[in-house]
């Protein structure tokens, strides 16, 4: 198999259909996701892979590859695993330009290191409620911290799938062993509009039940979002009722108990993107 990975090809233009999120003083863009110029490629066809930050598939800005912030960046191909950190160039956008001559489903997964943030109490509470972290709202109330600023450290686990040719390979359903991971229990590229697909959430090697999970879809300039609660086995079932790009995402937060620096809480942000046509 021949893989072509480059970060030096000319930058493409972001499609006009992408809606830029204008942030108010009471909100902030915080979702990260991978987005391919095309999720469906012919063998040897080239596409860009970009990392965006924004809200619910509405990009606010594009993030370059940041070597110092990237703990792991792997590609799971039909014939093996590749360390993408050796192929991406620091501070370049897009993250990479990708092509492959072997048909199959290619999974790319990035783990980013810790970042730190402190938010005023009301903004922290707003963010917790927006992202389905009501258990942390309750825990802060129990601890008498509702009026305290939120001191948090966070890490990101960003994953995407690109389909090359017609061979839907099984690695799309594999776990890659990250601390926090969203796993598709079926290959999304074996599905069509109207089908249902299951996802399972893992944290620290165990399934993560009773968590709020969001499923975003962008078809042209129309964005929809649905909310799910994972069952006791960490599973949700999503009906793929629209074409376009899909993003499955959630945040898991817990009390920071040791070696956390200037943080009381630590959060783990998971995102899995893919296309449907």
PASEBA-1860 file (N, C-alpha, C; in nm, 3 decimals):
! residues 277
1> XXXXXXXX> 0.084/-0.120/0.000/0.000/0.000/0.000/0.087/0.125/0.000 ~ 0.048/0.223/-0.076/0.119/0.351/-0.076/0.030/0.455/-0.009 ~ 0.087/0.522/0.091/0.019/0.632/0.157/0.089/0.762/0.120 ~ 0.012/0.864/0.097/0.070/0.995/0.071/0.015/1.092/0.175 ~ 0.103/1.139/0.263/0.064/1.232/0.369/0.151/1.355/0.356 ~ 0.089/1.469/0.341/0.165/1.592/0.324/0.096/1.706/0.396 ~ 0.175/1.796/0.453/0.118/1.917/0.511/0.157/2.040/0.430 ~ 0.211/2.019/0.309/0.263/2.131/0.232/0.184/2.158/0.105
9> XXXXXXXX> 0.078/2.081/0.080/-0.002/2.109/-0.039/-0.074/2.241/-0.022 ~ -0.111/2.309/-0.130/-0.180/2.438/-0.118/-0.306/2.425/-0.035 ~ -0.331/2.524/0.047/-0.450/2.523/0.132/-0.575/2.539/0.049 ~ -0.674/2.456/0.076/-0.803/2.472/0.011/-0.885/2.577/0.082 ~ -0.991/2.615/0.021/-1.082/2.712/0.081/-1.189/2.638/0.159 ~ -1.221/2.691/0.277/-1.331/2.633/0.355/-1.460/2.662/0.281 ~ -1.545/2.562/0.269/-1.670/2.578/0.194/-1.754/2.691/0.250 ~ -1.815/2.766/0.158/-1.896/2.881/0.201/-2.013/2.839/0.288
17> XXXXXXXX> -2.049/2.711/0.279/-2.163/2.664/0.359/-2.131/2.660/0.507 ~ -2.001/2.658/0.544/-1.969/2.654/0.685/-2.006/2.787/0.748 ~ -2.080/2.777/0.855/-2.129/2.898/0.922/-2.035/2.932/1.036 ~ -1.978/3.051/1.035/-1.889/3.094/1.140/-1.970/3.131/1.262 ~ -1.928/3.080/1.376/-1.997/3.109/1.500/-1.947/3.240/1.558 ~ -2.036/3.334/1.581/-2.002/3.460/1.645/-2.027/3.443/1.794 ~ -1.923/3.457/1.871/-1.933/3.428/2.013/-1.978/3.551/2.090 ~ -2.073/3.532/2.179/-2.114/3.639/2.270/-2.025/3.638/2.392
25> XXXXXXXX> -2.041/3.739/2.478/-1.958/3.747/2.597/-1.990/3.637/2.696 ~ -2.105/3.571/2.680/-2.146/3.468/2.774/-2.119/3.328/2.722 ~ -2.056/3.315/2.606/-2.031/3.183/2.548/-1.890/3.179/2.492 ~ -1.843/3.058/2.464/-1.711/3.043/2.405/-1.710/2.917/2.322 ~ -1.631/2.920/2.215/-1.621/2.803/2.127/-1.530/2.701/2.193 ~ -1.574/2.575/2.203/-1.488/2.481/2.271/-1.485/2.341/2.213 ~ -1.565/2.310/2.113/-1.557/2.177/2.053/-1.441/2.172/1.953 ~ -1.368/2.060/1.954/-1.268/2.032/1.851/-1.319/1.913/1.769
33> XXXXXXXX> -1.297/1.918/1.639/-1.330/1.802/1.556/-1.245/1.803/1.429 ~ -1.223/1.684/1.375/-1.157/1.668/1.247/-1.262/1.677/1.136 ~ -1.223/1.741/1.028/-1.311/1.747/0.912/-1.228/1.730/0.784 ~ -1.264/1.629/0.707/-1.196/1.604/0.580/-1.263/1.684/0.470 ~ -1.184/1.729/0.371/-1.243/1.794/0.255/-1.345/1.705/0.188 ~ -1.317/1.576/0.187/-1.413/1.473/0.146/-1.388/1.350/0.231 ~ -1.495/1.291/0.284/-1.483/1.168/0.361/-1.488/1.045/0.271 ~ -1.512/1.066/0.141/-1.523/0.956/0.044/-1.424/0.982/-0.068
41> XXXXXXXX> -1.322/0.896/-0.078/-1.215/0.916/-0.175/-1.202/0.797/-0.268 ~ -1.156/0.825/-0.387/-1.108/0.719/-0.474/-0.963/0.690/-0.438 ~ -0.915/0.569/-0.461/-0.773/0.543/-0.438/-0.685/0.646/-0.510 ~ -0.586/0.696/-0.441/-0.489/0.799/-0.482/-0.546/0.940/-0.481 ~ -0.676/0.957/-0.461/-0.734/1.092/-0.454/-0.687/1.159/-0.324 ~ -0.663/1.289/-0.328/-0.610/1.364/-0.214/-0.720/1.447/-0.150 ~ -0.720/1.450/-0.016/-0.809/1.540/0.056/-0.732/1.603/0.172 ~ -0.780/1.719/0.218/-0.720/1.782/0.335/-0.792/1.734/0.460
49> XXXXXXXX> -0.718/1.722/0.568/-0.776/1.692/0.699/-0.749/1.812/0.789 ~ -0.858/1.875/0.835/-0.848/1.997/0.914/-0.900/1.973/1.055 ~ -0.844/2.048/1.148/-0.888/2.045/1.286/-0.954/2.179/1.317 ~ -1.083/2.174/1.352/-1.159/2.296/1.379/-1.194/2.305/1.526 ~ -1.214/2.429/1.571/-1.273/2.456/1.701/-1.398/2.541/1.677 ~ -1.506/2.510/1.748/-1.630/2.584/1.731/-1.740/2.520/1.812 ~ -1.861/2.534/1.764/-1.978/2.479/1.833/-2.061/2.398/1.734 ~ -2.082/2.271/1.768/-2.176/2.188/1.695/-2.158/2.197/1.543
57> XXXXXXXX> -2.035/2.173/1.497/-2.000/2.172/1.354/-2.008/2.310/1.289 ~ -2.012/2.414/1.369/-1.999/2.550/1.317/-1.861/2.601/1.355 ~ -1.767/2.603/1.262/-1.628/2.635/1.297/-1.609/2.782/1.331 ~ -1.531/2.805/1.434/-1.493/2.941/1.472/-1.350/2.972/1.425 ~ -1.264/2.871/1.425/-1.128/2.888/1.372/-1.069/2.750/1.343 ~ -0.961/2.750/1.268/-0.891/2.628/1.234/-0.763/2.619/1.316 ~ -0.735/2.500/1.369/-0.619/2.477/1.455/-0.509/2.410/1.373 ~ -0.386/2.458/1.382/-0.276/2.389/1.312/-0.232/2.266/1.391
65> XXXXXXXX> -0.148/2.185/1.329/-0.085/2.077/1.403/0.011/2.139/1.503 ~ -0.002/2.099/1.629/0.082/2.152/1.736/0.156/2.036/1.801 ~ 0.282/2.020/1.763/0.359/1.905/1.809/0.368/1.901/1.961 ~ 0.387/2.017/2.024/0.406/2.020/2.169/0.279/1.985/2.246 ~ 0.162/1.999/2.181/0.035/1.970/2.246/-0.020/1.832/2.208 ~ 0.052/1.759/2.124/0.000/1.633/2.071/0.072/1.516/2.136 ~ 0.001/1.446/2.223/0.058/1.329/2.289/0.063/1.209/2.196 ~ -0.037/1.198/2.109/-0.046/1.085/2.018/-0.127/1.126/1.897
73> XXXXXXXX> -0.086/1.080/1.779/-0.162/1.102/1.656/-0.137/0.981/1.568 ~ -0.235/0.892/1.561/-0.219/0.765/1.492/-0.319/0.749/1.379 ~ -0.278/0.676/1.277/-0.368/0.635/1.170/-0.375/0.483/1.168 ~ -0.498/0.430/1.170/-0.522/0.288/1.164/-0.571/0.255/1.023 ~ -0.482/0.196/0.946/-0.507/0.165/0.805/-0.541/0.018/0.791 ~ -0.590/-0.023/0.675/-0.622/-0.166/0.656/-0.504/-0.259/0.680 ~ -0.381/-0.210/0.664/-0.266/-0.300/0.679/-0.172/-0.261/0.792 ~ -0.217/-0.176/0.885/-0.128/-0.144/0.994/-0.156/-0.008/1.056
81> XXXXXXXX> -0.071/0.029/1.152/-0.084/0.154/1.227/0.035/0.243/1.196 ~ 0.008/0.373/1.180/0.112/0.469/1.144/0.113/0.584/1.245 ~ 0.233/0.627/1.284/0.248/0.741/1.373/0.245/0.869/1.289 ~ 0.134/0.940/1.295/0.118/1.059/1.212/0.202/1.177/1.258 ~ 0.255/1.172/1.379/0.340/1.282/1.426/0.468/1.292/1.343 ~ 0.508/1.181/1.281/0.627/1.183/1.197/0.598/1.237/1.058 ~ 0.468/1.256/1.026/0.428/1.297/0.891/0.367/1.437/0.888 ~ 0.325/1.489/1.004/0.265/1.623/1.010/0.372/1.725/1.046
89> XXXXXXXX> 0.356/1.846/0.996/0.453/1.952/1.019/0.400/2.051/1.122 ~ 0.483/2.083/1.219/0.443/2.170/1.329/0.392/2.305/1.279 ~ 0.278/2.348/1.335/0.217/2.479/1.310/0.164/2.497/1.167 ~ 0.145/2.387/1.095/0.090/2.398/0.960/-0.057/2.362/0.959 ~ -0.130/2.430/0.872/-0.270/2.398/0.842/-0.281/2.370/0.693 ~ -0.363/2.272/0.654/-0.435/2.176/0.738/-0.341/2.084/0.813 ~ -0.397/2.004/0.902/-0.315/1.911/0.980/-0.231/1.823/0.888 ~ -0.296/1.760/0.788/-0.227/1.683/0.684/-0.313/1.686/0.559
97> XXXXXXXX> -0.251/1.654/0.446/-0.324/1.619/0.325/-0.302/1.469/0.303 ~ -0.410/1.401/0.274/-0.408/1.255/0.282/-0.453/1.192/0.151 ~ -0.388/1.084/0.114/-0.437/0.996/0.008/-0.382/0.857/0.032 ~ -0.447/0.756/-0.023/-0.401/0.617/-0.010/-0.441/0.542/-0.137 ~ -0.356/0.449/-0.178/-0.389/0.372/-0.298/-0.457/0.240/-0.265 ~ -0.471/0.206/-0.136/-0.539/0.084/-0.097/-0.678/0.117/-0.047 ~ -0.778/0.050/-0.101/-0.916/0.071/-0.059/-0.935/0.025/0.085 ~ -1.015/0.100/0.161/-1.043/0.063/0.299/-1.090/0.181/0.380
105> XXXXXXXX> -1.121/0.156/0.507/-1.161/0.261/0.600/-1.040/0.300/0.683 ~ -1.007/0.428/0.683/-0.890/0.479/0.754/-0.937/0.559/0.875 ~ -0.885/0.523/0.992/-0.923/0.588/1.117/-0.803/0.668/1.167 ~ -0.826/0.796/1.197/-0.721/0.881/1.251/-0.764/0.930/1.388 ~ -0.673/0.917/1.486/-0.706/0.949/1.624/-0.594/1.032/1.686 ~ -0.631/1.143/1.747/-0.535/1.234/1.810/-0.569/1.251/1.958 ~ -0.466/1.248/2.042/-0.479/1.283/2.183/-0.395/1.407/2.209 ~ -0.460/1.510/2.262/-0.390/1.634/2.295/-0.368/1.643/2.445
113> XXXXXXXX> -0.256/1.707/2.482/-0.219/1.717/2.622/-0.303/1.818/2.698 ~ -0.273/1.831/2.827/-0.351/1.915/2.916/-0.340/2.063/2.881 ~ -0.454/2.131/2.889/-0.461/2.277/2.889/-0.537/2.319/3.014 ~ -0.518/2.443/3.057/-0.578/2.490/3.182/-0.663/2.614/3.155 ~ -0.772/2.624/3.230/-0.861/2.738/3.216/-0.928/2.765/3.351 ~ -0.955/2.892/3.378/-1.034/2.932/3.495/-1.148/3.019/3.446 ~ -1.270/2.983/3.484/-1.389/3.057/3.444/-1.461/3.111/3.567 ~ -1.522/3.228/3.551/-1.606/3.281/3.657/-1.716/3.180/3.689
121> XXXXXXXX> -1.764/3.184/3.813/-1.858/3.082/3.860/-1.979/3.069/3.770 ~ -2.040/3.181/3.730/-2.162/3.171/3.650/-2.134/3.115/3.511 ~ -2.022/3.152/3.451/-1.987/3.098/3.319/-1.950/2.950/3.327 ~ -1.886/2.911/3.436/-1.853/2.770/3.454/-1.981/2.688/3.467 ~ -2.076/2.735/3.546/-2.204/2.665/3.562/-2.278/2.658/3.429 ~ -2.275/2.767/3.351/-2.341/2.768/3.221/-2.282/2.663/3.129 ~ -2.150/2.655/3.127/-2.083/2.557/3.041/-2.114/2.415/3.087 ~ -2.115/2.389/3.218/-2.147/2.256/3.268/-2.285/2.211/3.224
129> XXXXXXXX> -2.382/2.300/3.235/-2.519/2.265/3.197/-2.531/2.247/3.046 ~ -2.461/2.330/2.970/-2.467/2.321/2.824/-2.415/2.188/2.775 ~ -2.312/2.133/2.842/-2.250/2.010/2.796/-2.298/1.887/2.872 ~ -2.411/1.899/2.942/-2.470/1.782/3.005/-2.397/1.733/3.127 ~ -2.329/1.823/3.198/-2.251/1.785/3.316/-2.322/1.826/3.444 ~ -2.451/1.795/3.450/-2.530/1.830/3.568/-2.479/1.763/3.695 ~ -2.415/1.647/3.681/-2.358/1.580/3.799/-2.249/1.665/3.863 ~ -2.174/1.739/3.781/-2.070/1.827/3.836/-2.133/1.951/3.900
137> XXXXXXXX> -2.242/1.999/3.841/-2.316/2.109/3.903/-2.360/2.068/4.043 ~ -2.415/1.948/4.055/-2.461/1.898/4.185/-2.345/1.878/4.282 ~ -2.233/1.828/4.230/-2.116/1.805/4.316/-2.060/1.937/4.367 ~ -2.056/2.039/4.283/-2.010/2.170/4.329/-2.102/2.226/4.437 ~ -2.231/2.203/4.418/-2.326/2.249/4.521/-2.302/2.174/4.652 ~ -2.280/2.044/4.644/-2.256/1.964/4.765/-2.130/2.010/4.838 ~ -2.029/2.049/4.761/-1.902/2.092/4.819/-1.902/2.240/4.860 ~ -2.013/2.307/4.836/-2.019/2.450/4.869/-1.936/2.536/4.776
145> XXXXXXXX> -1.920/2.493/4.648/-1.833/2.563/4.553/-1.909/2.632/4.441 ~ -2.042/2.642/4.454/-2.122/2.698/4.345/-2.078/2.839/4.308 ~ -2.035/2.916/4.405/-1.996/3.056/4.380/-1.847/3.070/4.353 ~ -1.775/2.959/4.351/-1.632/2.964/4.325/-1.603/2.957/4.176 ~ -1.497/3.022/4.129/-1.457/3.005/3.988/-1.429/2.859/3.958 ~ -1.450/2.821/3.833/-1.420/2.685/3.790/-1.277/2.677/3.741 ~ -1.194/2.601/3.813/-1.053/2.582/3.774/-1.040/2.442/3.717 ~ -1.007/2.436/3.590/-1.017/2.309/3.517/-0.894/2.286/3.430
153> XXXXXXXX> -0.857/2.161/3.417/-0.763/2.122/3.312/-0.838/2.025/3.221 ~ -0.805/2.030/3.091/-0.880/1.949/2.996/-0.787/1.891/2.889 ~ -0.828/1.775/2.839/-0.755/1.709/2.730/-0.856/1.666/2.625 ~ -0.807/1.645/2.504/-0.897/1.617/2.391/-0.857/1.487/2.321 ~ -0.961/1.415/2.281/-0.945/1.287/2.213/-1.030/1.294/2.085 ~ -0.963/1.326/1.975/-1.031/1.361/1.850/-1.007/1.251/1.747 ~ -1.114/1.206/1.685/-1.106/1.088/1.598/-1.192/1.111/1.474 ~ -1.149/1.057/1.361/-1.228/1.066/1.239/-1.206/0.941/1.155
161> XXXXXXXX> -1.295/0.922/1.057/-1.286/0.808/0.965/-1.301/0.859/0.823 ~ -1.216/0.810/0.735/-1.220/0.844/0.592/-1.230/0.714/0.514 ~ -1.319/0.711/0.417/-1.340/0.591/0.336/-1.273/0.606/0.201 ~ -1.184/0.512/0.168/-1.116/0.510/0.039/-1.168/0.390/-0.041 ~ -1.225/0.415/-0.158/-1.278/0.307/-0.240/-1.398/0.240/-0.174 ~ -1.425/0.117/-0.214/-1.547/0.050/-0.170/-1.529/-0.054/-0.062 ~ -1.406/-0.078/-0.016/-1.382/-0.183/0.083/-1.400/-0.128/0.224 ~ -1.507/-0.169/0.293/-1.534/-0.122/0.430/-1.462/-0.214/0.527
169> XXXXXXXX> -1.345/-0.173/0.574/-1.262/-0.261/0.656/-1.300/-0.254/0.803 ~ -1.270/-0.362/0.875/-1.314/-0.377/1.013/-1.243/-0.289/1.113 ~ -1.129/-0.231/1.076/-1.057/-0.148/1.172/-1.138/-0.026/1.215 ~ -1.242/0.007/1.139/-1.328/0.120/1.177/-1.395/0.095/1.311 ~ -1.413/-0.032/1.348/-1.483/-0.066/1.472/-1.387/-0.095/1.586 ~ -1.258/-0.083/1.563/-1.158/-0.120/1.664/-1.134/-0.007/1.764 ~ -1.101/-0.046/1.885/-1.055/0.052/1.983/-0.905/0.074/1.961 ~ -0.860/0.197/1.986/-0.718/0.223/1.970/-0.646/0.233/2.103
177> XXXXXXXX> -0.718/0.221/2.214/-0.652/0.212/2.344/-0.631/0.344/2.414 ~ -0.694/0.451/2.367/-0.681/0.579/2.434/-0.755/0.579/2.566 ~ -0.721/0.674/2.653/-0.787/0.681/2.783/-0.936/0.708/2.770 ~ -0.973/0.789/2.672/-1.113/0.825/2.650/-1.141/0.804/2.503 ~ -1.248/0.729/2.471/-1.269/0.694/2.331/-1.416/0.670/2.301 ~ -1.458/0.720/2.186/-1.589/0.688/2.129/-1.565/0.584/2.019 ~ -1.631/0.470/2.031/-1.610/0.360/1.937/-1.739/0.336/1.858 ~ -1.728/0.333/1.726/-1.841/0.294/1.641/-1.849/0.143/1.641
185> XXXXXXXX> -1.966/0.087/1.678/-1.981/-0.057/1.684/-2.014/-0.118/1.547 ~ -2.041/-0.032/1.451/-2.054/-0.072/1.311/-1.972/0.028/1.229 ~ -1.926/-0.015/1.114/-1.857/0.078/1.025/-1.959/0.178/0.968 ~ -1.944/0.309/0.996/-2.041/0.406/0.944/-2.054/0.402/0.793 ~ -1.947/0.360/0.724/-1.950/0.361/0.579/-2.019/0.237/0.520 ~ -2.066/0.149/0.609/-2.153/0.040/0.564/-2.300/0.078/0.581 ~ -2.324/0.201/0.629/-2.460/0.249/0.654/-2.506/0.344/0.544 ~ -2.638/0.359/0.536/-2.695/0.457/0.444/-2.797/0.541/0.521
193> XXXXXXXX> -2.846/0.648/0.459/-2.943/0.735/0.524/-3.064/0.653/0.568 ~ -3.103/0.671/0.692/-3.215/0.598/0.749/-3.172/0.483/0.838 ~ -3.046/0.439/0.827/-2.996/0.332/0.912/-2.962/0.385/1.051 ~ -2.951/0.292/1.146/-2.912/0.324/1.283/-2.775/0.264/1.312 ~ -2.693/0.338/1.385/-2.560/0.290/1.421/-2.540/0.308/1.571 ~ -2.473/0.213/1.633/-2.446/0.219/1.776/-2.303/0.266/1.801 ~ -2.287/0.341/1.909/-2.156/0.386/1.955/-2.143/0.348/2.102 ~ -2.018/0.327/2.144/-1.993/0.291/2.283/-1.881/0.380/2.337
201> XXXXXXXX> -1.898/0.423/2.462/-1.804/0.517/2.526/-1.717/0.441/2.625 ~ -1.586/0.465/2.617/-1.491/0.403/2.709/-1.408/0.510/2.778 ~ -1.382/0.488/2.907/-1.293/0.575/2.983/-1.208/0.488/3.074 ~ -1.077/0.501/3.062/-0.988/0.421/3.143/-1.007/0.271/3.127 ~ -1.046/0.230/3.007/-1.063/0.089/2.978/-1.199/0.032/3.013 ~ -1.284/0.111/3.081/-1.418/0.065/3.119/-1.523/0.144/3.043 ~ -1.641/0.086/3.027/-1.750/0.157/2.961/-1.801/0.268/3.053 ~ -1.860/0.371/2.992/-1.902/0.489/3.065/-2.051/0.509/3.043
209> XXXXXXXX> -2.132/0.468/3.140/-2.276/0.478/3.128/-2.331/0.606/3.187 ~ -2.457/0.635/3.153/-2.532/0.750/3.207/-2.462/0.883/3.178 ~ -2.407/0.897/3.058/-2.341/1.020/3.018/-2.416/1.085/2.902 ~ -2.418/1.216/2.901/-2.482/1.290/2.792/-2.391/1.290/2.670 ~ -2.447/1.244/2.559/-2.373/1.238/2.432/-2.452/1.315/2.328 ~ -2.383/1.395/2.248/-2.447/1.474/2.144/-2.412/1.418/2.007 ~ -2.509/1.422/1.916/-2.488/1.385/1.777/-2.524/1.506/1.691 ~ -2.423/1.567/1.629/-2.443/1.681/1.541/-2.437/1.636/1.396
217> XXXXXXXX> -2.516/1.702/1.312/-2.510/1.678/1.167/-2.510/1.813/1.096 ~ -2.426/1.824/0.993/-2.431/1.942/0.908/-2.448/1.897/0.763 ~ -2.558/1.938/0.705/-2.589/1.908/0.566/-2.604/2.042/0.495 ~ -2.506/2.079/0.415/-2.505/2.215/0.359/-2.484/2.316/0.470 ~ -2.577/2.411/0.482/-2.565/2.511/0.587/-2.664/2.486/0.701 ~ -2.725/2.366/0.703/-2.821/2.331/0.807/-2.754/2.239/0.909 ~ -2.756/2.281/1.035/-2.696/2.204/1.143/-2.806/2.159/1.239 ~ -2.806/2.031/1.274/-2.899/1.979/1.374/-2.820/1.909/1.483
225> XXXXXXXX> -2.874/1.907/1.604/-2.811/1.842/1.718/-2.914/1.763/1.795 ~ -2.879/1.641/1.832/-2.963/1.558/1.917/-2.883/1.514/2.040 ~ -2.953/1.495/2.150/-2.889/1.457/2.276/-2.933/1.317/2.317 ~ -2.838/1.238/2.366/-2.863/1.101/2.410/-2.801/1.082/2.548 ~ -2.849/0.980/2.619/-2.788/0.937/2.744/-2.739/0.794/2.725 ~ -2.612/0.771/2.749/-2.559/0.636/2.729/-2.618/0.539/2.831 ~ -2.641/0.415/2.787/-2.698/0.316/2.878/-2.591/0.264/2.974 ~ -2.625/0.164/3.054/-2.532/0.116/3.155/-2.404/0.059/3.095
233> XXXXXXXX> -2.410/0.020/2.968/-2.292/-0.032/2.899/-2.221/0.073/2.815 ~ -2.262/0.199/2.833/-2.196/0.309/2.762/-2.236/0.320/2.617 ~ -2.353/0.269/2.578/-2.394/0.267/2.438/-2.504/0.369/2.410 ~ -2.503/0.420/2.289/-2.613/0.497/2.234/-2.640/0.446/2.093 ~ -2.761/0.468/2.043/-2.798/0.431/1.907/-2.847/0.555/1.835 ~ -2.785/0.588/1.723/-2.814/0.711/1.649/-2.868/0.676/1.511 ~ -2.983/0.730/1.477/-3.037/0.712/1.342/-2.973/0.814/1.250 ~ -2.912/0.766/1.144/-2.844/0.852/1.047/-2.948/0.902/0.946
241> XXXXXXXX> -3.022/1.003/0.986/-3.137/1.046/0.906/-3.103/1.158/0.808 ~ -2.977/1.198/0.803/-2.937/1.305/0.711/-2.800/1.273/0.654 ~ -2.776/1.321/0.533/-2.643/1.308/0.475/-2.555/1.421/0.529 ~ -2.429/1.421/0.489/-2.338/1.526/0.532/-2.240/1.475/0.636 ~ -2.183/1.567/0.713/-2.088/1.531/0.816/-2.160/1.509/0.948 ~ -2.119/1.404/1.020/-2.173/1.372/1.152/-2.061/1.384/1.255 ~ -2.099/1.432/1.374/-2.004/1.444/1.485/-2.070/1.388/1.610 ~ -2.010/1.285/1.666/-2.053/1.228/1.794/-1.956/1.281/1.900
249> XXXXXXXX> -2.010/1.340/2.007/-1.920/1.409/2.101/-1.977/1.403/2.243 ~ -1.886/1.412/2.339/-1.925/1.425/2.479/-1.807/1.473/2.561 ~ -1.838/1.517/2.683/-1.738/1.558/2.780/-1.756/1.476/2.906 ~ -1.649/1.423/2.957/-1.649/1.356/3.088/-1.562/1.438/3.182 ~ -1.615/1.469/3.301/-1.541/1.549/3.399/-1.539/1.477/3.533 ~ -1.429/1.496/3.605/-1.418/1.438/3.738/-1.332/1.529/3.826 ~ -1.346/1.509/3.957/-1.266/1.585/4.051/-1.119/1.553/4.029 ~ -1.037/1.654/4.028/-0.893/1.638/4.008/-0.830/1.610/4.145
257> XXXXXXXX> -0.776/1.491/4.163/-0.735/1.448/4.296/-0.586/1.462/4.324 ~ -0.503/1.454/4.221/-0.360/1.462/4.248/-0.286/1.513/4.126 ~ -0.175/1.581/4.152/-0.084/1.630/4.047/-0.156/1.707/3.938 ~ -0.248/1.795/3.978/-0.329/1.868/3.880/-0.291/2.016/3.870 ~ -0.190/2.061/3.942/-0.152/2.200/3.932/-0.264/2.292/3.978 ~ -0.292/2.394/3.900/-0.394/2.492/3.935/-0.531/2.451/3.884 ~ -0.573/2.331/3.914/-0.703/2.283/3.868/-0.772/2.204/3.978 ~ -0.904/2.222/3.988/-0.986/2.144/4.079/-1.058/2.031/4.007
265> XXXXXXXX> -1.077/2.048/3.876/-1.150/1.951/3.795/-1.068/1.919/3.670 ~ -1.088/1.797/3.619/-1.025/1.761/3.493/-1.132/1.703/3.401 ~ -1.125/1.746/3.275/-1.226/1.702/3.178/-1.160/1.639/3.057 ~ -1.236/1.550/2.996/-1.190/1.472/2.882/-1.295/1.489/2.771 ~ -1.250/1.540/2.657/-1.340/1.576/2.547/-1.321/1.477/2.433 ~ -1.426/1.403/2.403/-1.421/1.307/2.295/-1.501/1.351/2.175 ~ -1.449/1.324/2.055/-1.518/1.363/1.931/-1.485/1.260/1.823 ~ -1.588/1.217/1.751/-1.572/1.123/1.639/-1.652/1.176/1.521
273> XXXXX> -1.586/1.201/1.408/-1.652/1.254/1.289/-1.642/1.155/1.174 ~ -1.743/1.163/1.086/-1.747/1.078/0.966/-1.851/1.136/0.871 ~ -1.856/1.084/0.750/-1.950/1.133/0.651/-2.058/1.030/0.617 ~ -2.171/1.081/0.571/-2.281/0.996/0.523/-2.329/1.052/0.391 ~ -2.355/0.966/0.294/-2.407/1.014/0.166/-2.515/0.921/0.115
END
